[in-house]
Amino acid sequence: MAFVITSPCINEKSGECVEVCPVDCIEEGKDMFYIDPDICIDCGACEAVCPVEAIYMEDDVPEEESKFITTNREFFENR
């Protein structure tokens, strides 16, 4: 299970999450950051520093934000 970045990050891109990630699994996309689910170690460091509360454990992503589970995965599959 990995953390997932959701819609509050769109056009925010503060970057605190990238700075604290110990495994460098967060990358910047065109309009938001994305977490690589295959690299994420579920440490929670990114969630704790997100200024817009956009990061959730995959199982805790609100239903209305569930498409971002796929969006994060596809970002890394399609590069």
Residue pairs with C-beta under 8 A, 6 or more apart in sequence:
1 42
1 57
1 58
1 59
2 25
2 35
2 36
2 37
2 38
2 40
2 42
2 57
2 58
2 72
3 35
3 40
3 42
3 44
3 46
3 47
3 55
3 56
3 57
3 58
4 35
4 37
4 55
4 56
4 57
4 58
4 61
4 65
4 68
4 69
4 72
5 17
5 26
5 32
5 33
5 34
5 35
5 54
5 55
5 68
5 72
6 54
6 55
6 56
6 61
6 62
6 65
6 68
7 54
7 65
7 68
8 52
8 53
8 54
9 32
9 33
9 50
9 52
9 54
9 55
10 31
10 32
11 31
11 32
12 32
12 51
12 52
12 54
13 28
13 31
13 32
13 33
14 50
14 51
14 52
15 28
15 33
16 46
16 49
16 50
16 51
17 26
17 33
17 45
17 46
17 49
17 50
17 55
18 24
18 26
18 27
18 28
18 33
19 49
20 45
20 46
20 48
20 49
21 45
21 46
22 41
22 43
22 45
23 39
23 40
23 41
23 43
24 39
25 35
25 36
25 39
25 40
25 41
26 33
26 34
26 35
26 36
26 46
27 33
27 34
27 36
27 75
27 76
28 34
29 75
32 54
34 71
34 72
34 75
34 76
35 46
35 55
35 72
36 72
36 76
37 58
37 72
37 73
37 76
38 76
42 57
46 55
47 55
47 56
47 57
56 62
56 65
58 69
61 68
61 69
